[in-house]
Amino acid sequence: MGEVCLEHAVEAVLFVADGPVSIDALSGALQCEREQAEEAVKALVQSTAERGVRVVRSGDNVQMVTSPQVTEVIERFLGTDLSSKLSPAALETLAIIAYRQPVTRTDVEAVRGVNSSGVIRTLIAKELIEVQGRLEQVGRPEVLGTTFQFMQYFGISTLDELPDIEALSKPGTDIDSARLSDQA
């Protein structure tokens, strides 16, 4: 690529992209091997971890997002309320999808015990979950998973940063203490 640092080129591509970019698309644009693009992304994720703008990765896709710590500043600047609260039903559904993904609506309803179609539509509209494909079975049900907006909303860079579900199930444990025990 000449004298341009590969990490800087990845950052520039992500800056102008209007959404997530696959590793393959990055390596194609940068005219480099996939492994080189992977290494540049890994370095960029690490170097932006504590900045106002971060690079996050979900599976094979990478995106530049704002840090959750600057949400209030962004909202004031844009004159919007980006942090609308989710209902308990939406949070419950979102947790099921986040921890069990990829998952179908039927799987979510089996755990919740109630129809979840409306909540799932709301979460899709808020871009916290998305249809990631369809199963090859009768009815071809949609398979759901979380999005980059989900990670941004909850201030995480990867799904590995979700609190340990087993720690949360202990009596008297909340999410903040579960996160603290994971980090200790």
C-alpha positions in Angstrom: 0.0 0.0 0.0 2.9 2.3 -0.3 3.7 4.7 2.5 0.2 4.7 4.0 0.0 2.8 7.4 -2.6 0.0 7.0 -4.1 0.8 10.4 -4.6 4.5 9.3 -6.2 3.3 6.0 -8.7 1.0 7.9 -9.6 3.9 10.2 -10.2 6.2 7.2 -12.4 3.6 5.5 -14.4 3.1 8.6 -14.8 6.8 9.0 -16.4 7.3 5.6 -18.4 4.0 5.7 -22.1 4.4 6.4 -22.3 1.2 8.4 -20.5 -1.9 9.3 -17.7 -3.1 7.0 -16.7 -6.7 6.5 -13.0 -7.8 6.9 -13.1 -9.0 3.3 -14.3 -5.6 2.0 -11.5 -3.9 4.0 -8.9 -6.2 2.6 -10.3 -5.7 -0.9 -10.2 -1.9 -0.6 -6.8 -1.9 1.0 -5.5 -4.5 -1.5 -3.9 -6.6 1.2 -4.3 -10.1 2.6 -7.2 -10.8 4.9 -4.8 -11.5 7.8 -3.2 -8.1 7.4 -6.6 -6.4 7.5 -7.4 -8.5 10.6 -4.2 -7.3 12.3 -4.9 -3.7 11.4 -8.4 -3.9 12.8 -7.2 -5.6 16.0 -4.6 -2.8 16.5 -7.3 -0.1 15.8 -9.8 -1.7 18.3 -7.1 -1.6 21.0 -5.9 1.9 20.2 -9.4 3.4 20.2 -10.7 1.5 23.3 -10.5 4.6 25.6 -11.4 7.3 23.1 -14.5 9.3 22.2 -14.7 7.4 18.9 -14.1 3.6 19.0 -13.8 0.8 16.6 -15.8 -2.2 17.5 -16.0 -5.6 15.9 -18.9 -8.1 15.7 -18.1 -11.3 14.0 -16.7 -10.5 10.6 -17.9 -6.8 10.6 -16.2 -3.7 11.9 -17.6 -0.3 12.6 -16.6 3.1 14.0 -18.9 4.2 16.8 -19.1 6.8 19.5 -18.1 5.9 23.1 -21.1 5.5 25.5 -19.3 8.0 27.9 -20.0 10.8 25.4 -23.7 10.1 24.8 -25.0 13.1 26.8 -22.7 15.4 24.8 -23.8 13.9 21.5 -27.5 14.2 22.5 -27.0 17.9 23.5 -25.1 18.7 20.3 -27.8 17.0 18.1 -30.7 18.1 20.2 -32.0 14.6 20.5 -32.6 11.9 23.1 -30.7 8.9 22.0 -31.0 7.0 25.2 -34.7 6.2 25.3 -35.4 3.7 28.0 -36.4 0.1 27.2 -39.4 -1.6 28.8 -38.8 -4.6 31.1 -40.3 -6.8 28.3 -37.8 -5.4 25.8 -34.9 -5.8 28.1 -35.9 -9.4 28.9 -36.3 -10.2 25.2 -33.0 -8.4 24.4 -31.2 -10.4 27.1 -32.5 -13.7 25.7 -31.4 -12.8 22.2 -28.0 -11.5 23.3 -27.1 -14.6 25.3 -28.6 -17.2 23.0 -28.1 -15.8 19.6 -28.6 -16.8 16.9 -32.2 -17.4 18.1 -35.7 -17.5 16.5 -38.8 -15.7 17.8 -40.2 -19.1 18.8 -37.1 -19.8 21.0 -37.6 -16.4 22.6 -41.2 -17.0 23.3 -40.5 -20.5 24.8 -38.2 -18.8 27.3 -40.5 -15.8 28.1 -43.8 -17.8 27.9 -45.6 -15.0 26.1 -45.9 -13.7 22.5 -42.9 -11.6 21.7 -43.7 -10.4 18.2 -44.4 -6.8 19.2 -41.3 -6.5 21.4 -39.1 -8.0 18.7 -40.5 -5.5 16.1 -39.7 -2.6 18.5 -36.1 -3.9 19.1 -35.6 -4.2 15.3 -37.0 -0.7 14.8 -34.6 0.6 17.4 -31.8 -1.3 15.5 -30.8 -3.2 18.7 -31.4 -6.6 17.0 -31.6 -7.7 13.3 -32.7 -10.6 11.2 -29.4 -12.5 10.5 -30.9 -15.2 8.2 -33.5 -17.9 8.0 -33.4 -21.5 9.2 -33.7 -24.3 6.6 -36.8 -25.9 8.0 -40.5 -25.7 7.6 -41.7 -22.1 7.7 -38.2 -20.8 7.3 -38.2 -18.9 10.6 -36.0 -15.8 10.9 -32.9 -16.0 13.0 -32.3 -13.0 15.3 -29.1 -11.5 16.7 -27.7 -8.3 18.2 -26.3 -5.3 16.2 -23.5 -2.8 16.6 -26.1 -0.4 18.0 -26.8 -2.9 20.7 -23.1 -2.9 21.7 -23.0 0.9 21.5 -26.2 1.2 23.6 -24.8 -1.0 26.3 -21.2 0.4 26.1 -19.5 -2.9 25.1 -17.0 -3.6 22.3 -17.7 -7.3 22.0 -20.4 -9.8 23.2 -17.7 -11.3 25.4 -18.1 -8.2 27.7 -21.7 -9.2 28.6 -21.9 -10.0 32.3 -21.6 -13.7 33.1 -25.1 -15.1 33.1 -24.2 -17.6 35.9 -22.9 -14.7 38.2 -26.2 -12.8 37.5 -28.3 -15.8 38.6 -26.9 -15.8 42.1 -29.3 -14.2 44.7 -28.5 -10.6 45.5 -26.3 -10.1 42.4 -26.9 -7.2 40.1 -25.3 -6.4 36.7 -22.8 -3.9 38.2 -21.5 -6.3 40.8 -21.4 -9.1 38.2 -19.2 -6.9 36.0 -16.9 -6.1 38.9 -16.5 -9.8 39.7 -15.7 -10.5 36.1 -13.0 -7.8 36.0 -11.4 -8.8 39.3 
